[in-house]
Amino acid sequence: MSDPAKVRRHAERVRELVASVVRTQIKDPRLGMITITDARITADLRDATVFYTVLGDAVAQADTAAALESAKGLLRSTVGKALGLRHSPTLTFVLDDVQDQVKHIDDLLAAARNADAEVQRLAAQAEYAGEPQPYRVDDEADETDEAAETADVDETRRGGDAR
């Protein structure tokens, strides 16, 4: 097993090397507007996964994937020589669809905002199913207390016990 810091350094170096080679040495016309976003390498430094994005539609993405597959040998040899490892890591290219996921999440958040606004609109127009105030209010309790006190006073005047 390798040191995690060493693995991170090699992954960063793989990302830089692949980006440099794609920019300067690969002359494939199928290669679109590509950005190498990340690279990850296994702990044994044998397999590297390179993430990339492509500006354009699905056809441009497919063409770029084909161009990267055809240039995989050149990229692997360049990475192997530059890293100075005993074994050159195998390269796997993965389309990084972060932008699509961001758009999907933004659409979900917009739908949730619209649903919340609709609920608030309906709540503003809502009316109670029964009486607006189904519970006894303190004003009514005060009236009954006054009536009880009046009855106590009357009973005392007549000479009886109020209790």
N, C-alpha and C positions, 0 to 999 in steps of 0.2 A: 504494500500500500504506500502511496505517496502522501506527502504533506499537503493538506488542503490549500495552503498558501501557494505552494508550487503548482498545484493543479490550476488554481485561478490565474496565476501568471501565464501558464502555458495556454490556457483558454483565451486569454486576452491577446496573447501573441498570435495565436491561430487566427483570431478575428482580424487583426491588423494585417497579417500576411495575405489572407484570402482577399481582403478588400483591396490591397495594393496590387496583387496579381490580376484581379478582375479589372481593375481600372487601367493597368498599363500593358499587360501582356496578352490578354484574351481579346481577339479581334473578330469574334463570332458575330455576324449580323443579327442573329436571333437574340442576342443579349440586350435586354431593355435597360431602362433606367433603374438600376439595382442599387440597393443599400444593404450592406451587411450589418445587421443589427446586433447579433450576439453570437457567441460560440461557447459551447460547453464540451468538456472533455472528461472522459471517465477517469476514475482514480488510478487505473493502471496505465493511463496515457496511450491506450490502444485505439480508442474510437472517439472521434470528434463530431459533434453535431453543429452545423453552421446554420444560423437563422438569417433569412433575408427577406426584404420587401421589394416589390416591383411596382413602379408607377405605371398604371395602365389597366386594361381589362383582362379578362380571363385568357384571351389569346396571347397577350404579351406575357402573362405569368407562365403559361405553358411553354412558350418559346424560350423564355429565360431558364426555366427548369431543364429543358432539353440541352441548352447551351452549357449549363453548369455540369450536367451529367457527362457531356462529351469532353469537358475540360477537367474532369475530376482527377485524371492521372497527372496532368501538369501541376494542378494545385497541390495534390498530395506529395509529389516529389519536392516541390518548392518548400512546403511546410516542413517536411521531414528534414531537409538539408538545413533549414534555418533554425529549427529547434535543437538539432544535434542529438536526437534521441536514437536509441538502438533500433527501434521500430517506428516507422512513419505511421502516424495514426490514420485510420481509414476516415474518410470524410463523408458525412451524410448531410444533404442540403434539405432544409425544411422551410417552406414558405411561412413567414411570420405574419399571421392574420390579425394582428393587434388592432389595426385600423377598422377592420370589419367588426370585431368584437366591441370596440368603442362606439361605433355607429349603432350597433344593436342595443347596447346598454343605454345610449342616449335616446333611442326610440322608446325603450321600455320606460325610462324616466318621464318622457313627455306624455306617454299614455297614462302613467300613474298620476301626473299632475292634472291632466284633463279629467280623469275619473274623480279626483279629489275636488276639483272645481264643480263638477256636476253634483256631487254629494252635498257640498256646501250650498249650492243653489237650491236644491230640493229641501234641505234643512231650513233654509230661510223662509220658504213658503209653507212649511209644515204647520199643522194645527194639532192640538191635543185630541186624542180619541174620545175622552170623556170630558169632565169639567176641567177648566184650566187649573184650578186649585182644588184637588180632591181631599186635602187634609184640612183639619180645623185650624184656624188662624188664631193668634193670641187675642185679637179683638173679641172674638166670640167667647173665648175663655174668660175675659174680663167681665163681659156682660153676665155670665153665669155666676161668677164670684160675687158681683154686686147684688144679684138676686138672692144668693145664699146669705149674705150679710144682712140684707133687708129682712129676711125671714128670721134671722137670729135676733135682731133688734125687736121685731114684733113679738116674738116668743118671750123675750125678757120683760117686756112691758106688761105682758099678761100675767107675769109671775111664774112662768115655767122655766125649766132648765133648757137652754138652747142645745144642749147636747143630748 
